[in-house]
């Protein structure tokens, strides 16, 4: 809401404006700059020649600082990637945003030759998608309900796929 009320549509959210908004909500300037850098890193990378990416600064940690600001569309995209994931539907949406398709996400998760996904591999995969450990544990329990065989120490790839398509 603060973005819409205080940022002109044409200029986007600049670092200075973000720092002012964050400072007004109780964050220090240093914390605000770190949050802004993180949001810039979550924004889709622009590829066109002469675009804002060509004018942006690549930081040592790999994040992109855009001196022209973050557009509303990029801000919405970034905020969708930092919101908590509490349901399988939200997990599916997050995985599609991060990996471009559900199939790509299903292929990216590590599993054994028998198609069993271990709890640690599931947790690591979800951490890479920006899902916290506590949320991953709840999602793990929910997916285990779709497991086709009880003797698995993990979840089957089929159960994982079924849960995400459910």
C-alpha positions as a Markdown table, in Angstrom:
| # | Residue | x | y | z |
|---|---|---|---|---|
| 1 | Unk | 0.0 | 0.0 | 0.0 |
| 2 | Unk | 2.9 | 2.3 | 0.8 |
| 3 | Unk | 4.3 | 1.7 | -2.7 |
| 4 | Unk | 1.1 | 2.7 | -4.5 |
| 5 | Unk | 0.6 | 5.7 | -2.3 |
| 6 | Unk | 4.1 | 7.1 | -2.4 |
| 7 | Unk | 5.8 | 6.0 | -5.7 |
| 8 | Unk | 5.1 | 7.6 | -9.1 |
| 9 | Unk | 4.1 | 5.1 | -11.7 |
| 10 | Unk | 6.7 | 6.3 | -14.2 |
| 11 | Unk | 9.8 | 6.5 | -12.0 |
| 12 | Unk | 9.4 | 3.3 | -10.0 |
| 13 | Unk | 10.6 | 2.6 | -6.5 |
| 14 | Unk | 14.0 | 4.1 | -6.1 |
| 15 | Unk | 16.4 | 3.1 | -3.3 |
| 16 | Unk | 16.0 | 6.5 | -1.7 |
| 17 | Unk | 12.2 | 6.2 | -1.7 |
| 18 | Unk | 12.3 | 2.7 | -0.3 |
| 19 | Unk | 14.7 | 3.8 | 2.5 |
| 20 | Unk | 12.3 | 6.6 | 3.5 |
| 21 | Unk | 9.3 | 4.2 | 3.5 |
| 22 | Unk | 11.1 | 1.5 | 5.5 |
| 23 | Unk | 12.5 | 4.1 | 7.9 |
| 24 | Unk | 9.0 | 5.4 | 8.6 |
| 25 | Unk | 8.0 | 1.8 | 9.5 |
| 26 | Unk | 10.8 | 1.5 | 12.0 |
| 27 | Unk | 13.7 | 0.0 | 10.1 |
| 28 | Unk | 17.2 | 1.5 | 10.1 |
| 29 | Unk | 18.7 | 2.9 | 6.9 |
| 30 | Unk | 21.1 | 0.0 | 6.7 |
| 31 | Unk | 18.3 | -2.6 | 7.0 |
| 32 | Unk | 16.3 | -0.7 | 4.4 |
| 33 | Unk | 19.2 | -0.8 | 1.9 |
| 34 | Unk | 19.7 | -4.5 | 2.5 |
| 35 | Unk | 15.9 | -5.1 | 1.9 |
| 36 | Unk | 16.0 | -3.0 | -1.3 |
| 37 | Unk | 19.0 | -4.9 | -2.6 |
| 38 | Unk | 17.2 | -8.2 | -1.8 |
| 39 | Unk | 14.1 | -7.0 | -3.7 |
| 40 | Unk | 16.3 | -6.0 | -6.7 |
| 41 | Unk | 17.8 | -9.5 | -6.7 |
| 42 | Unk | 14.3 | -11.0 | -6.9 |
| 43 | Unk | 13.1 | -8.8 | -9.7 |
| 44 | Unk | 13.1 | -10.4 | -13.2 |
| 45 | Unk | 16.3 | -9.7 | -15.0 |
| 46 | Unk | 15.8 | -7.5 | -18.1 |
| 47 | Unk | 17.7 | -8.7 | -21.2 |
| 48 | Unk | 17.0 | -6.1 | -23.8 |
| 49 | Unk | 19.9 | -4.0 | -25.0 |
| 50 | Unk | 19.8 | -0.5 | -23.6 |
| 51 | Unk | 17.3 | -1.6 | -20.9 |
| 52 | Unk | 17.6 | -0.7 | -17.2 |
| 53 | Unk | 19.7 | -3.9 | -16.7 |
| 54 | Unk | 22.4 | -2.3 | -18.9 |
| 55 | Unk | 22.3 | 0.8 | -16.7 |
| 56 | Unk | 22.2 | -1.2 | -13.4 |
| 57 | Unk | 25.0 | -2.0 | -11.1 |
| 58 | Unk | 26.0 | -5.5 | -10.3 |
| 59 | Unk | 26.9 | -5.8 | -6.7 |
| 60 | Unk | 29.5 | -8.2 | -5.2 |
| 61 | Unk | 26.8 | -10.5 | -3.8 |
| 62 | Unk | 25.3 | -10.9 | -7.2 |
| 63 | Unk | 22.3 | -8.6 | -6.6 |
| 64 | Unk | 21.4 | -6.0 | -9.1 |
| 65 | Unk | 21.0 | -2.4 | -8.1 |
| 66 | Unk | 18.7 | -0.5 | -10.5 |
| 67 | Unk | 19.3 | 3.2 | -10.3 |
| 68 | Unk | 16.0 | 3.8 | -12.2 |
| 69 | Unk | 14.0 | 2.1 | -9.5 |
| 70 | Unk | 11.8 | -1.0 | -9.3 |
| 71 | Unk | 8.7 | -0.9 | -11.5 |
| 72 | Unk | 5.3 | -1.8 | -10.0 |
| 73 | Unk | 5.3 | -5.1 | -11.9 |
| 74 | Unk | 8.7 | -6.0 | -10.7 |
| 75 | Unk | 7.8 | -5.0 | -7.2 |
| 76 | Unk | 4.7 | -7.2 | -7.2 |
| 77 | Unk | 6.8 | -10.1 | -8.6 |
| 78 | Unk | 9.4 | -9.7 | -5.9 |
| 79 | Unk | 6.9 | -9.5 | -3.1 |
| 80 | Unk | 5.2 | -12.7 | -4.3 |
| 81 | Unk | 8.6 | -14.4 | -3.8 |
| 82 | Unk | 9.0 | -13.3 | -0.2 |
| 83 | Unk | 5.5 | -14.0 | 1.1 |
| 84 | Unk | 5.2 | -17.1 | 3.2 |
| 85 | Unk | 4.2 | -20.4 | 1.6 |
| 86 | Unk | 1.6 | -22.2 | 3.8 |
| 87 | Unk | -0.4 | -24.3 | 1.3 |
| 88 | Unk | 0.4 | -26.6 | -1.5 |
| 89 | Unk | -1.3 | -24.2 | -3.9 |
| 90 | Unk | 1.1 | -21.4 | -2.8 |
| 91 | Unk | 4.0 | -23.8 | -3.2 |
| 92 | Unk | 3.0 | -24.7 | -6.7 |
| 93 | Unk | 2.7 | -21.0 | -7.6 |
| 94 | Unk | 6.1 | -20.3 | -6.0 |
| 95 | Unk | 7.8 | -23.1 | -7.9 |
| 96 | Unk | 6.3 | -22.0 | -11.2 |
| 97 | Unk | 7.5 | -18.5 | -10.6 |
| 98 | Unk | 11.0 | -19.7 | -9.7 |
| 99 | Unk | 11.4 | -22.4 | -12.3 |
| 100 | Unk | 9.1 | -21.3 | -15.1 |
| 101 | Unk | 7.1 | -24.5 | -15.1 |
| 102 | Unk | 5.9 | -27.2 | -12.7 |
| 103 | Unk | 7.6 | -29.9 | -14.8 |
| 104 | Unk | 10.9 | -28.0 | -14.4 |
| 105 | Unk | 10.4 | -27.9 | -10.7 |
| 106 | Unk | 9.6 | -31.6 | -10.5 |
| 107 | Unk | 12.8 | -32.5 | -12.4 |
| 108 | Unk | 14.9 | -30.1 | -10.3 |
| 109 | Unk | 14.2 | -31.8 | -7.0 |
| 110 | Unk | 16.7 | -34.5 | -6.0 |
| 111 | Unk | 15.5 | -38.0 | -5.5 |
| 112 | Unk | 16.8 | -41.6 | -5.2 |
| 113 | Unk | 16.8 | -44.0 | -8.2 |
| 114 | Unk | 13.5 | -45.4 | -6.8 |
| 115 | Unk | 12.0 | -41.9 | -7.0 |
| 116 | Unk | 12.0 | -41.3 | -3.3 |
| 117 | Unk | 12.6 | -37.7 | -2.0 |
| 118 | Unk | 14.4 | -37.6 | 1.3 |
| 119 | Unk | 13.2 | -35.0 | 3.9 |
| 120 | Unk | 16.6 | -33.2 | 3.8 |
| 121 | Unk | 16.5 | -33.0 | 0.0 |
| 122 | Unk | 12.9 | -31.6 | 0.2 |
| 123 | Unk | 13.9 | -29.0 | 2.8 |
| 124 | Unk | 17.0 | -27.9 | 0.8 |
| 125 | Unk | 14.9 | -27.7 | -2.4 |
| 126 | Unk | 12.2 | -25.6 | -0.8 |
| 127 | Unk | 14.9 | -23.4 | 0.9 |
| 128 | Unk | 16.1 | -22.7 | -2.7 |
| 129 | Unk | 12.6 | -21.6 | -3.5 |
| 130 | Unk | 12.5 | -19.2 | -0.5 |
| 131 | Unk | 10.4 | -21.4 | 1.8 |
| 132 | Unk | 11.3 | -21.4 | 5.5 |
| 133 | Unk | 12.0 | -24.6 | 7.3 |
| 134 | Unk | 8.9 | -24.6 | 9.5 |
| 135 | Unk | 6.7 | -24.1 | 6.5 |
| 136 | Unk | 8.6 | -26.9 | 4.6 |
| 137 | Unk | 7.9 | -29.3 | 7.5 |
| 138 | Unk | 4.1 | -28.6 | 7.4 |
| 139 | Unk | 4.1 | -29.0 | 3.6 |
| 140 | Unk | 6.1 | -32.3 | 4.0 |
| 141 | Unk | 3.5 | -33.7 | 6.3 |
| 142 | Unk | 0.7 | -32.7 | 3.9 |
| 143 | Unk | 2.4 | -34.3 | 0.9 |
| 144 | Unk | 3.1 | -37.5 | 2.9 |
| 145 | Unk | -0.7 | -38.0 | 3.0 |
| 146 | Unk | -0.5 | -38.6 | -0.8 |
| 147 | Unk | 2.3 | -41.1 | -0.5 |
| 148 | Unk | 1.5 | -44.3 | -2.3 |
| 149 | Unk | 3.5 | -46.6 | -0.1 |
| 150 | Unk | 3.9 | -46.3 | 3.7 |
| 151 | Unk | 7.3 | -47.9 | 3.9 |
| 152 | Unk | 9.0 | -44.9 | 2.3 |
| 153 | Unk | 11.3 | -43.0 | 4.6 |
| 154 | Unk | 10.6 | -40.0 | 2.3 |
| 155 | Unk | 7.9 | -39.1 | -0.2 |
| 156 | Unk | 7.6 | -40.5 | -3.6 |
| 157 | Unk | 8.1 | -38.3 | -6.7 |
| 158 | Unk | 4.6 | -39.3 | -7.7 |
| 159 | Unk | 3.1 | -38.2 | -4.4 |
| 160 | Unk | 5.0 | -34.9 | -4.7 |
| 161 | Unk | 3.6 | -34.3 | -8.2 |
| 162 | Unk | 0.1 | -35.4 | -7.2 |
| 163 | Unk | 0.2 | -33.0 | -4.2 |
| 164 | Unk | 1.2 | -30.1 | -6.4 |
| 165 | Unk | -1.5 | -30.8 | -9.0 |
| 166 | Unk | -4.2 | -31.5 | -6.5 |
